[in-house]
């Protein structure tokens, strides 16, 4: 009997519609941004292959419209 391996990403729920603003009770520290797709405080990390910063949880880039809009980077 072969068991299927569990994946962490199957357990996570990502927003189909990204957050439009940071929730009121969230306070961001230096280098932290709000990811509107996984609804978490994250530090975007540089992808060496692509040369862009990405969310370590959902892999959305910092160049995404909603990431910029929510974090006031536009």
N, C-alpha and C positions, 0 to 999 in steps of 0.2 A: 504494500500500500504506500503510495507516494503522497507526501504532504506538500501543499503549496506553501511557498515562502511568503511571509507577510511583508508588505512594504509600508513604510511610514507614510509615504505620500498617498496611499489609498485611505489612510485613516484621517488625513487632514482634509478639511473642507475649505475650498477657495471660493471667494465671492464671484458670482457670474457678473454682477453689477458692482463695480468698485465703489469704495467709500467716497463720498463727495467732500468730506471734511474730517479732520482729526477729532475724535470724541473729546468732549470737554474735560474729562478727568485724566487725560493723558498728558504727561509732561515729558518732553524730549530732552535728553542730555546732548552734549557735544557729539557730533558725528552721527547721531541717530536720526532716522527718518521714519515716517509712518508708511507702511506698505498698504495701499488701499485694496489690494487683491487678497492678501492673507490676513489682513487686519491685525498686524503685529508691529511692535516697535523693533526695527532692525537696523543694523549697520550694513549698508550696501558694500559688497566686496568686489574688487576688480577681477574680472574674468581675463586671464592672461591671453587666452586664444582670441577672444573677440575685442579686447581692449576697452570694454565698458564696465561700469559698475552694475551689479545685479543683486537682487534680493536672495539671500542664502536659503530661504524657505521655498519660494515659488518661482524663482529665476526670472522675474520681470526686470527689465533694465531701468536704469535711472532716466533714460530718454523717453519713457512712456509718458503720454500726455497726463494721465491721472496721477501718476507719481509726482510729476512736476507741479500740477495744479494743487493737490492736497498739501504738499510741503512748501508751497509758495516759492517755487524755484523758477516760475515762468515770469 
